[in-house]
Amino acid sequence: MKVNEGTLDRILRVVIGMTLVGVGFWSKTWTGGFLIIIGWIPVLTGLIGWCPFYALLGFHSYRIKRS
């Protein structure tokens, strides 16, 4: 697995994912559990720096360092 996410992309994924998880914990309905599960997906992809959907499409959001 090669890194296919840039720094800003990774930060946004973790922030948005943790927001979804937090809202899910505060929710008292079945949607809370759904938000928690869905929220962990961007958190995990942001932490490892690899998105399977990006890999499938051949897309990346990181800058390639050229010497």
N, C-alpha and C positions, 0 to 999 in steps of 0.2 A: 504494500500500500504506500503510494507516494502521497505526500502532502498536496492537496489541491485547493486549499483555502488560504486566503490571505489573512493578515493580522486583523484588519478591521472586520472582515467577514466572521472570523472566529469570535471576536469580542461581542459582536452583535448577536451571534447565535447563542452564546452563553447567557447574555443579559436577557434576551427574549425568552429563552428556554426557562431560566430561573423565574422570570415573571409569570410564565404560564404555570409552573409548578407551585409557586406561591399562591396564585389565584385559585388553583385547584385545591390547595389545602384549606383555604378559607370558604370554599363553596360547600354547601350542605346537600347538594343534589348529586345525581349520578354523573353530571357533567364535570364535577370536581375530579373524580377519578380519571375520567377521560383526559382532562387537561394535564393532570400529573403525568400520565403515560406519554401523551403527545409532547409535553414540555421536555421530557428527558431526551428525546431524539436530537433536538438542536444542541442541547447541553453536551451530550456525548460526542457528536460530530465536531462541535467547536473545540472540545478538549483534545481530541486526537488529531484534528486538522485534516480529516479525510471525510468527504461526503460521497456516498455511493451513487447518488443521483448525478452529481457533477462528473464522476468517473464514467457513468453510463453515457452521458452526453458528450464526453470529451472536453469538458469545460473546466477552467480553473480561475481562481481569483487572486492568486499570488503574483508578485512581481518576479520576473526572472532576472537574476543578477547577471549582468554581462560584463566581461572584463575587457 
